[in-house]
Amino acid sequence: DGGITQSPKYLFRKEGQNVTLSCEQNLNHDAMYWYRQDPGQGLRLIYYSQIVNDFQKGDIAEGYSVSREKKESFPLTVTSAQKNPTAFYLCASSIDEERAYEQYFGPGTRLTVT
Amino acid sequence: QKEVEQNSGPLSVPEGAIASLNCTYSDRVSQSFFWYRQYSGKSPELIMSIYSNGDKEDGRFTAQLNKASQYVSLLIRDSQPSDSATYLCAVTMNRDDKIIFGKGTRLHILP
């Protein structure tokens, strides 16, 4: 899992509540990413950020929000607008040089919403 | 629509044999290719990256890239039970900031 931490490992919430997932890295990587993974599915990109104070929507951004106020941190908020939030959430980072697309993942947060 | 296709498996291989995992991609201009290993309940771990046609070897792992045929493969020699995992193929264009992941192939090494 390198120098990327995600907390908590397991998270339980009631439907209708917003919840924020933490992602911190000490690798001095410029780019950070959020994915969700559902059983038997590949990784789907939610949001990504190449530099501080800038981020872009991925393929499934609806119902999610992010911020990138510091290079080390890229928190993800799952809002009540997300229709099916129960999933395994993965944060990744990559160094913005020649091998920019070698992404390294944190340990993940498993979110269950009931 | 960019796509990365993998056989979902499970692929069962006897211990000590060669495991061969394949991946095809739809975007002809894709330039960077990766293999990740994911154990059940864990996050993906980058094990190989390849950027040019041909073979790239790292220990028991060999990645093979054929851009003309749009496929990339991963060979695991002397397969061990600890190699049992899901292997994700990932592809990107250097002009695009995003990686496209396949759904993964489940590999089961039989002791």
Interface residues (C-beta under 8 A of the other chain):
Chain A: D1 A31 Y35 G40 Q41 G42 L43 L45 Y48 Q50 Q56 G58 L90 R99 Y101 E102 Q103 Y104 F105 G106 P107 G108
Chain B: V4 S8 S32 F34 K42 S43 P44 E45 L46 S49 L88 A90 T92 N94 D97 K98 I99 F101 G102 K103 G104
